[in-house]
Amino acid sequence: MSTFDQNATKFGSTNQQKQAYYTPPFWKPASIPHEPIPDDSSFADDIAALAGIPILQSYIERTDLVIWIAPEHNLQALQLLHARGYETLSEMSAMDYLVQKGGFELFYQLLCYTRKTRVRVRCFLPFGQEILSVCSLFGSANWSEREMYDMFGIVVSNHPYLKRLLMPHDWQGHPLRKDYPLQGDEAAQWYEVDKIFGKEYREIIGAEQRDPAHIDRYDSTRFGRLDHEVAYGAPVDDNTPKTGIHYQEESGVPLVDRFSPERAKTLEEKR
């Protein structure tokens, strides 16, 4: 078993990435065409400025210059482009291609204000290989590189403070990796209960609900059930009689006009 397969199975017996969860039945996005770089354009000068760096591929994609390089040349390439006027790093991140290619695709989106041009520097980083930090060139890379380390587990060498950014410092795993379980592992289910109250409260509080769309129609403490208005915490089941909709209690403060469902109207179109 490869190093990646061993790492991918630490959350369970199956590889989450190899389980297809959605296949579009009809519509498939068209690929963006790669256009050649004109010899008399500023993009050609950008390519010439990288003469000392092996360029694996270069093309124009929707008015942006895209340059593919080896990951070990990322800092040197960005230094040369920075000297060319690309002083803003507007975005950087990674994409998980561990199953397909055994690594990550990284990109750096650069902006030159004077020429109003953008360059996207891309590279493929094999699993387990480190990448050099570019914080010395772009301050915005500080948190982006920390997020990349936190979410994907990509180690950025020479970073001034490479710690988790979004997840707690003692969290296990990297949530944006496709081998990370969608509902979290055992530690994720009990993390907040264990940290705030202690493991002895597990049976009292219960495991954390990891599904944000989950609604328990029989839970009268956290959810309201349409047509079944019951007291807080009262038991609710399929035999609970309907109570109807009441906009105002009989003994409540009177409104200007009393509402009733019978008088409600739905406009078919805006006036």
C-alpha positions in Angstrom: 0.0 0.0 0.0 1.3 3.4 -0.9 2.0 6.2 1.5 -1.0 8.1 0.3 -3.3 5.1 0.5 -2.2 4.5 4.1 -2.9 8.1 5.0 -6.2 8.2 3.2 -7.5 5.2 5.2 -6.8 6.6 8.7 -10.4 7.9 9.0 -11.9 4.6 7.9 -11.6 1.4 6.0 -12.6 2.9 2.6 -11.0 5.7 0.6 -13.5 8.6 0.5 -12.1 10.0 -2.7 -12.9 6.9 -4.7 -16.6 7.0 -3.7 -18.3 9.1 -6.4 -21.2 11.0 -4.8 -22.5 13.0 -7.7 -22.4 12.6 -11.5 -24.1 15.3 -13.6 -26.6 13.4 -15.9 -26.8 16.0 -18.7 -24.9 19.2 -18.5 -21.1 19.2 -18.6 -19.1 22.4 -18.5 -17.1 23.1 -21.6 -13.4 23.4 -21.2 -11.9 26.9 -21.4 -9.8 27.3 -24.6 -6.1 27.9 -24.3 -5.0 30.7 -26.6 -1.5 31.3 -27.8 0.6 34.2 -26.4 1.2 37.0 -29.0 4.8 37.8 -29.6 4.3 41.5 -29.3 2.3 41.5 -26.0 3.3 42.3 -22.5 2.7 38.7 -21.6 5.5 37.7 -24.0 7.8 40.0 -22.0 6.6 38.4 -18.8 7.6 35.0 -20.2 11.0 36.4 -21.2 11.5 37.7 -17.7 11.4 34.1 -16.5 14.2 33.0 -18.8 16.1 31.2 -16.0 13.1 29.1 -14.9 11.9 26.1 -16.9 8.3 26.8 -18.0 6.3 23.6 -18.4 3.4 25.2 -20.2 2.1 28.8 -20.9 -1.0 30.1 -22.5 -3.8 32.7 -22.2 -7.0 31.7 -20.6 -9.8 34.3 -20.7 -7.4 37.2 -20.9 -5.2 35.9 -18.1 -1.7 34.6 -18.6 -1.2 31.1 -17.1 2.2 29.7 -16.4 3.0 26.2 -15.3 6.3 25.7 -13.4 7.9 23.1 -11.1 7.0 23.6 -7.4 10.6 24.2 -6.4 10.7 27.3 -8.5 7.6 29.0 -7.1 9.5 31.7 -5.0 12.0 32.5 -7.8 9.2 32.9 -10.4 7.1 35.1 -8.2 10.1 37.3 -7.4 10.8 37.9 -11.1 7.1 38.6 -11.7 7.0 40.9 -8.7 9.8 42.9 -10.3 7.8 43.1 -13.5 5.0 45.0 -11.6 2.9 42.2 -10.3 2.8 43.6 -6.8 -0.5 42.1 -5.6 -1.3 38.5 -4.8 -5.1 38.5 -5.0 -5.6 34.8 -4.4 -3.7 31.6 -3.8 -4.8 28.1 -2.8 -4.7 24.4 -3.7 -6.8 21.7 -5.2 -6.9 18.1 -4.2 -5.9 15.6 -6.9 -4.5 13.0 -4.6 -6.3 10.1 -6.2 -6.0 11.2 -9.8 -2.4 12.4 -9.7 -1.0 11.8 -6.2 -0.7 15.4 -5.1 -2.1 18.9 -5.2 -2.4 21.7 -7.8 -1.3 25.1 -6.4 -2.0 28.4 -8.0 -0.9 32.0 -7.4 -3.1 34.8 -8.9 -1.1 38.0 -9.5 -2.3 41.4 -10.5 -0.4 44.3 -12.1 -2.2 47.6 -11.7 -0.1 49.7 -14.1 -0.8 47.4 -17.1 -4.1 46.0 -15.8 -3.0 42.4 -16.4 -3.2 39.2 -14.4 -0.9 36.2 -14.3 -1.7 32.9 -12.8 1.3 30.8 -11.7 0.4 27.1 -11.3 2.4 24.1 -10.2 1.8 20.5 -9.2 3.0 19.5 -5.7 3.4 15.8 -5.1 2.0 14.4 -1.8 4.4 14.9 1.1 6.5 17.5 -0.6 6.9 21.0 0.9 6.5 24.3 -0.8 8.5 27.5 -0.2 6.6 30.4 1.5 6.1 33.6 -0.5 5.3 35.8 2.5 8.5 37.8 1.9 7.0 39.1 -1.3 3.3 39.3 -0.5 1.8 39.9 2.9 -1.5 38.4 1.9 0.2 35.0 1.5 0.6 34.7 5.3 -3.0 33.6 6.1 -3.5 31.9 2.7 -0.5 29.7 3.3 -1.7 28.9 6.9 -5.2 28.1 5.5 -3.6 25.8 2.9 -1.7 24.0 5.6 -4.8 23.8 7.9 -7.2 22.6 5.2 -5.0 20.4 3.0 -2.0 19.6 5.2 0.5 21.2 2.8 3.6 22.2 4.7 4.9 25.6 3.7 8.6 25.9 4.6 10.1 29.2 5.9 6.7 30.5 6.9 6.9 32.9 9.9 4.1 31.2 11.9 2.8 28.0 10.3 -0.1 27.2 12.6 -3.7 26.2 12.0 -5.9 29.1 11.0 -9.5 27.9 11.1 -9.4 24.6 13.0 -8.2 24.3 16.6 -4.5 23.6 17.0 -5.1 20.1 18.2 -7.5 19.1 15.4 -6.8 15.9 13.6 -6.9 15.8 9.8 -7.5 18.4 7.1 -11.2 19.1 6.3 -10.8 20.2 2.7 -9.0 17.0 1.7 -11.3 14.6 -0.2 -10.2 11.7 2.0 -11.6 13.5 5.1 -15.1 12.1 6.1 -18.0 14.4 5.3 -19.4 14.0 8.8 -16.1 14.1 10.6 -14.4 11.3 12.5 -14.8 10.2 16.1 -12.8 13.1 17.5 -14.8 15.6 15.5 -18.2 14.3 16.8 -17.1 14.8 20.4 -14.6 17.6 20.2 -16.7 20.5 21.6 -18.4 18.3 24.3 -15.0 16.9 25.5 -13.3 20.3 25.4 -16.1 22.4 27.1 -17.8 19.9 29.4 -15.6 16.8 29.6 -16.0 13.2 28.4 -18.2 12.4 31.4 -21.0 14.5 29.8 -21.1 12.5 26.5 -24.1 10.5 27.6 -25.9 13.7 28.8 -25.3 16.0 25.8 -24.8 13.5 23.0 -22.6 13.6 19.9 -22.4 16.8 17.9 -24.6 16.9 14.9 -22.3 17.4 11.9 -25.1 17.7 9.3 -26.0 21.4 8.9 -29.3 20.6 7.1 -30.5 18.1 9.7 -34.0 18.8 11.1 -35.5 16.5 13.7 -39.3 16.9 13.3 -39.9 15.4 16.8 -37.4 17.6 18.7 -39.5 20.3 20.4 -36.5 22.0 22.1 -34.7 23.1 19.0 -37.2 23.0 16.1 -40.7 24.2 15.5 -43.2 21.8 13.9 -45.7 23.3 11.5 -49.3 22.8 12.7 -48.2 21.2 15.9 -47.6 24.0 18.5 -46.6 22.3 21.7 -44.9 23.5 24.9 -41.1 23.6 25.0 -39.7 20.1 25.5 -43.1 18.5 25.2 -43.2 15.1 23.5 -44.3 15.1 19.9 -45.2 12.2 17.7 -47.3 11.4 14.7 -50.5 11.2 16.9 -50.1 14.8 18.2 -53.3 16.7 17.1 -52.9 19.8 14.9 -53.3 23.1 16.6 -53.7 25.3 13.6 -52.1 28.7 12.9 -52.6 31.5 15.4 -51.0 34.9 14.8 -52.2 36.4 18.2 -53.2 35.0 21.5 -56.7 35.7 22.7 -55.4 37.4 25.8 -52.5 39.1 24.1 -52.0 42.8 23.3 -54.4 43.6 20.4 -52.9 44.6 17.1 -54.3 47.2 14.7 -56.1 44.4 12.9 -56.4 40.8 13.8 -54.7 38.4 11.4 -56.3 35.2 10.2 -55.2 32.6 7.6 -58.5 32.9 5.8 -57.8 36.6 5.0 -54.3 35.9 3.6 -53.7 36.6 0.0 -50.8 35.6 -2.3 -49.9 38.0 -5.1 -49.3 36.3 -8.4 -47.2 39.1 -9.7 -45.7 42.4 -8.5 -47.9 45.4 -8.8 
